Amino acid sequence: MNITEILVPPQDIAWLPWAVQYFFYIGSAYAAAILFCIACVFKRHTSHALRAALALVLAISAVVGPLALTADLHQPGRAWHFFTHLTSWSWMSNGSLFLPLFSTLAVLVAWLYLRSDIQQLKNSPYRIVKLASKLTLGNWTVSSNVFIALTVLTALSGLTIALYTGAEIAVLQSRPLWHQLASPLLWFVTAFLGAISLTGIMLLLTIDSSLTAKSSLTNGDNILLKRTILLSAVLALILLPLWVVNSNSLTLLNDPQWVTRLAILAFLFVCCIALAIRFTAQSFSTRKMGLVITSAITLFSCWYLRWVTIMDVQTIPRYDAGTYPYELPMGPAGLLGIIAMAGLWIALAAVLSEVVHPPKASRTLSSSSVAPSAHHVL
C-alpha cells in the first residue's frame, strides 16, 4: 500500500479587507435606499431630519463603497475590463452594470431631495458656501409623484446590488459556508444595521440641541428606527445558527476561535434587540448618548459579521488539516485601508451635513432674511 501525502503551500487570500469595506458600505447604501423610500412614502409620519440623514448616508455610502471595490481589484484596469468583456453568466460582471446605475441613482435622489437645503446656502456669509448653492442648477422643481417614483427605482436598484453581492459569494462551491442561501440572507438583513448605524452618526452631525423642535425626530422616525433594528437583529440571530448548520459540517464548533467568533456575533445581535426594546419613543432624539451607543453596536454588528463571513472563512483549510491563520497587515491593504475608508466617509459626512445643518452664523442670517420654505419634492 502506498501512502501519498498532499501538501498545500500557503496561498494569498482571495478577498482582502478592502472587500469587507466594500460590502459594508454598499450594503449600508442599499439598505438606506430602502429605508429612505419607506420614509418618503410615509412622509407624514417621518421628519425631514431623518429623511435628510438617510439621503446623505445613501449618497455617501454609494460613492465610498465602489472606491473600496476598486482597491480590492488591485488595479484600475481590471475594473475597466468588466465593461469591455461582459459575461452574462458571471455575477461579478453583472455587478459592473448594476453598481454604476445604483450609485448614479443614489446621488441623484439625494441631490433632488436636498436641493432646497442647498439653495438656502446662498444666505451664508461665506463666499465659498454661497457658491455651493449654485449646485441646485436652477429654481426648477420636481413633483412629489416623480420623486417617489425615483426613490422606488433606487430601492429596486439597491435590491439588484443585494442580489449580486450575495450571489457572487454563494456561487463558490469550494466554501460550504459561502455556498448556501443563509449566507447572502445574513448579509442582507444585517445591512440594515449598517444603515441605521451610519444614519445615527449622520443624525449626530445634523441635529443640534439648539435647534427648534421641528428639527428633532418624530415618533414615526423612532418607530422606523426601532423596528428596523429589532427585525434585522432577530432575523440575523435566527440565520446565524442556520448558516453554521448548512455548511454540511459541524466541525467548525470544535475550533475554540470559531466558537468565540460566533458567540460574539450572537451577543452583538442580542444587544441590538435589547437596545431596540429598551429605548422609548423619544430616546433617539432626546438622548444623544443612547444614539451613540446604538450607532456603535449596530455598526460593529454589521461590520464584524462581514469580517467573519469573508475573511475568517478563508482561514478554514479546504484540502488538508492545516491551519491558515491570518494577520491583519498595518498598511493600505489592512488596518490603514480600513481607517482610510472610515475617515473618507466621516469627512464627506461632516462636509455634506452642513447642507442640512448650516453654521450658526448662517442660520441667524437666514432666519432674519428669509422665511422657511417647504421642501419642493415632498
N, C-alpha and C positions, 0 to 999 in steps of 0.2 A: 504494500500500500504506500502510495506517495502522498506526502503532505505538502501542499503549496500554500505558502503564506502570502497574502496580498497586502502590500504596504502602500498606503496612500500618502503621498507627500503633502506637506502643508500647502494650502491654497489661499489666495486672497479672497475675502468675502465678496459676494456678488453685489449686495446692496450696501452702500456706505451710509454713514449717519446723515448725509445730505438727503437721502431718500426719506428718512424719518421726518426731517423738517418739511419736505415737500408734502408728504401725506398728511402731516399735522395741519399745515396752513391751508392746503387746498380742501381738506375735509372740513375745516372750520369755515371756509368760504362757502361751500355748497350748503352746509347746514345753516349758515347765516342767511343765505339766499332764500331758503325755505321759511325760516322764521320771519324774515323781512316781508315776504309775500303774505304770510298769515297776519302780521301786524298791520299791513296796508289794507288788506281785505276787511279786517275788523278795526278800521281806523278810529271809530268812535269809542273804542274801548282801550286804545293804546295812545301813548303820548308821542309828541314829536321827539322828545329826548331819546326814547328807546328806538324809534324808527331811524333817527339820525345815527345813533350808535351802531345799529345793525348795518346800515348802509355803508358806514365807514369801515367796519370790520369786513364786510363783503368785498369792497373795492381793494382795500389794502392787502388782505389775505390772498385775493385772486391775482395780485401782482407779485407779492413776495414769494408765494408758493412756486410758480414757474421758474423764478430765479434760482431757487434751491434745486429744482429739477435739472436745469442746465449744468449746474455744478456737479450733480451726480452723474451726468452723462460724460464727464471728464473733458469734453472738448465741444466747442460750439458747432463744429462741422457735423458732428453726429446728430445734433438736433435738426440741422438743415436736411440731412439725408432722409429723415422721416417724411418730409414733404415731397422730395424728389423720387422716392421709392416707396410709394404707398402699397401696402399689402393688406387686403381686406380680412385675412384670417388672423392677423396679429392685433391683439388688444392694445398694445403699445402704439402701433401705427394708427389705429383708430383714435387713440387718445390725442395724437398730434393734431387731429381735426377738432375733437371735442374741446380741448383745452383753450385754444385761442378764441373760439366762439364764446365760451363761458366767461373768460377773462374780459373780453370786449363788452359783453352784456352786463357784467358786474360793474365795471367802471361807468358805463353809460347810464344804468339805472341809478347808481349812487349820485352821479353828477346831476341827473334830471331832478332827483328828489331834493338835493341840496342847493339848487340854483338860486332859490330865493334867499337862502342864507349867504351864499356867495355874493349876491347882489348887495346885501347890507354892508359888505366890506368897503363900499365906496364912501361910507361915513367915517371911516377910520382916519385919525390924524396922521397916520404914517403913509408915505407916498407909495412904498412897495406894496403895502396891503391894499391900497386903493387900486393899484394896477391889477391885483389879483381878482378884483371884482369884474374885470373885463372877460373873465373865463366863462361868464354866462352866455357870451356870444349873442347878445341882444336881449330884448324885452319880450320875446315871444313866449307863449305858454303852451302847456301840454294838458289835454283834457284828462280828467280822472280815469275814464274808461281805458284810454290808450296807455296810461301809466300802469294801471293794474294789469293790463294785458302783457306789458313788458316785464313786470315783476313775475308773473306766472311763467312767462317764457324763460326768464332767467332761472327760476326754480327748476323747471324741467331740464334746462341745460345743465344745471347742477347735478341732477339725477344721473345724467349721462357720465359725469365725472365720477360719481359714486360707483356706477356700474363698471367703468373701465378700470379704475384703480383697484377695485376689489377683484375683478376678473383676471387682471394680469398677474395677480398673486395666486388666485385659486386654480389657475390652469396648470401650475407647476406640479406635476405628479410626483416629482422626486422628493417633495417635502409633504408628508401627510398632514402636518399641522397647517399647511397652506392650502392643500388640495381638498377643500371641504367648504360647504355652504356657510358654516358658522364663522369662518374667517372673514369674508367680506361683510357679513352682517354685523360682526363685532366692530369693525371699522366704521360702519355707517351709523350705528346707534351712538357710539362714543364721539363721533364728530360733533354732535350737538353739545356735548360737554365742552368741547374746544370752543365752539361758537359762543357759548354762554360765558366762558372764562374771558375771552377776548372782548366780548361786549361789556362785561363788568369792568375791565381795565379802561375801555373807552368811556364808560359812564363816569368813572372816577376822574377822567380828564375833562369831561364836558359839563358835569353837574357841579355847581358851586353852591355852597350853603347860603351865600349872599343873594342868590337869585330868587326870583319870586316863585310861588308855588306852582305856577304853570310849567316851570322847567323841571320839576321833580317827577318821579314816576307815579303812574296811576295804579289803582287797584288791578286793572286789567293787565298792566305791564307785569306786575308782580306775579299774578296768576300764570301768565305765559312763561315767565322765567322759572317759577317753582315747578310747574307741571312738566316742563321740558327736562329739567334736571332729574326729577323723580322718575319719569318714564324712561329716560335714557339710562339712568343708573340701574333701575330694576331689570331692564332688558339685558344690559351688559352683565349683570350678576347672574342671570339665567343662562346666557350664551357662553360665559366663561367656562363652566364645567363641561358643557356640551362640546366646546372647542377642544378640550383636552381629551374627552372620551372618543370623539370622532376621528382622532388621529390613528385609530386602529392599534394603539399600543399604550398601555398604562405604565410602561417603564419610566416615563417622564417623572412619575411620582416617587421613583426610587432615588432621584437626584435631589439632595438637600437644597441645592441652589434653586432648582426649579420650584420646589415646594415653597421656598421663601418668596420667589417672584410672584407666584400665583396667590399666595397669602396677602402680599402687599396690594395686588390688584383688587382682590376681593375686599380688603379693608378700605381701600380708597372708594370703591363703589358704595359700600355701606355708609361711609362718611358722607357721600353725596346725598344718599337717601335721607340720612339723619338731618342734614342741613336743610333739605327741601321741606321736611316735615316740621322742623323746629322753627323756622322763620315765619313770622306773622306776615300779614299782607303788606305791612309798612316797613318791614325790615330792610329791604333792598334800598329804599330811597332815604330812610332816616338814619340808618346805622352804616356809616362808611366802613367800619371795621368788619362788619358782617359781610359786606360786599367784597372786601379784600380777601377774607378767609374763603368765601365761596369761590372767587375767581382763582385763587391759588390751588385749591383742592381739585376743582374741575379741570383746570389746565394740566396739572400733573397727572390726573387720571387719564386724560385723553392722550397726552404725550407719552407717558410711560407704557401704556398699552401698545402703542405703535413701536416703541423701542423693543419691548419683549417679543412681539409677534414678528418683527422684521429682523432685528439684529441678533437677539438671543437665540432665535430659532436656527439661525445659520451656524451656531456653535455646536449643534447636535450632529454627531457623525452619521453619515449616510451609508458608508461601505465597511466600516470597521468599528472596533470598540474603543478607539482612541478618544481623547478629549481635545477639543479645539477652543481653548479659552480666547476671549477677545479683550484686548486692552484698548481703551479709548485714547487715540493719539491727541496730543495737545495742539497740533497745528490746524490748518484750514480744513483738513479732512475729518477733524474730530471736534474737540471742545471749542476751539476758536471759531469754527464754522457755525456751531450751534449758537454761540454768543453773538456772532455777527448777524445772523438772521433775526434773532430776537431783538438785537439793537436796531436793525433796519426797520422792523415792524413798529417798535416803540417810537423811533424817530419820525416815521411817517404819521403815526397816530398823534404824536404831540403837535406836529405842524398842522395837520388837517383838522384836528379837534378845535382849532381856533376859528374854524368856519362856523361851528355851532356855538362855541364858547369864546367870543371875541375878548380882547383885552378890556380891562375896566374903563380905561380912557375912552375906548371906542364905544362901550356900552353907554357911558354917560352922554357922550355927544349924540349917539343915536337916539337915546330916549328923549332928548330935548329938541331934536330937529325933525325926526320922522316918527310917524305913528306905526305901531306894529301891524304887520300885514299877514294875512293867512297864506299858507303855502298853496301855490297855484296848482300843484299837481294832486293835491288831496282835498 
